[in-house]
């Protein structure tokens, strides 16, 4: 079977696309990579919340799928909006890489003991959690692919920048990590790769079935249900991480103010047979704690 695979052209996106293509070729399929440029790749000087959120990375690929010019699209799962696109579905969720965030520094870690630290990140979630832990520090916006952000850090007067550990590991750049941020909750679905296709495309769905990792998919579904119930996106500092513990799903979630001063945390667990229910329960409980004002609800 010949499969046209749509992907963004960044180094990380191409790594993900090549990984999916390799697995499909092992199963006997012919795969053609189709590079597609998203709005998020073209516009690098505007914070993501002002561009409409995560859909700026996925819309061009969604449009190509709906138009029939590609058969599958490979995404970082965290970039996919929680509201599904009519006519499209997630055909496979691959096994997750380490979902944690990591700190990369320009010089050393000495600034952690100072009150004038400056951290670069384009994520309100990362900024809020960093400022909650380091209330006297400051943050600045940072956009671009992984190599671009590393270069900008080297050429700046910033003390450090925050990256997804999964991206650094996949690109062989883990040596840049100065500290793994175990205390920072990741974005929902961080570290997971999703493969989208058209609804009802049975041959493609069958081809993708061998790539699917059920446990990762269940955890991601819980995290995204949490985010969706909160109506959160790039503009809301919402973190979530679901894990399997003794056969059940345990989900930790938080919501913070942009300046990190206000924070709400929740932890809940439930059956792995209904991961969405775990996420929705966590969201309902954190809203009962009074966190809704941070989301404008």
SULSULFEN-V464774 format. One record per run of one state. SS is the DSSP state (H for helix, E for strand, C for the rest). FROM is the first residue (numbers start at 1). LEN is the number of residues. If there is no record, write none. Layout:
# SULSULFEN-V464774
ss->(SS | SS)
from->(FROM | FROM)
len->(LEN | LEN)
This chain:
# SULSULFEN-V464774
ss->(C | E | C | H | C | E | C | H | C | H | C | H | C | H | C | E | H | C | E | C | E | C | H | C | E | C | H | C | E | C | H | C | E | H | C | H | C | E | C | E | C | H | C | H | C | E | C | E | C | E | H | C | H | C)
from->(1 | 2 | 8 | 11 | 27 | 30 | 36 | 39 | 43 | 48 | 52 | 54 | 58 | 59 | 68 | 72 | 77 | 80 | 88 | 94 | 101 | 106 | 110 | 114 | 118 | 121 | 124 | 134 | 138 | 141 | 146 | 155 | 160 | 165 | 171 | 174 | 177 | 179 | 182 | 193 | 199 | 202 | 212 | 214 | 230 | 237 | 246 | 248 | 257 | 263 | 272 | 289 | 291 | 296)
len->(1 | 6 | 3 | 16 | 3 | 6 | 3 | 4 | 5 | 4 | 2 | 4 | 1 | 9 | 4 | 5 | 3 | 8 | 6 | 7 | 5 | 4 | 4 | 4 | 3 | 3 | 10 | 4 | 3 | 5 | 9 | 5 | 5 | 6 | 3 | 3 | 2 | 3 | 11 | 6 | 3 | 10 | 2 | 16 | 7 | 9 | 2 | 9 | 6 | 9 | 17 | 2 | 5 | 2)
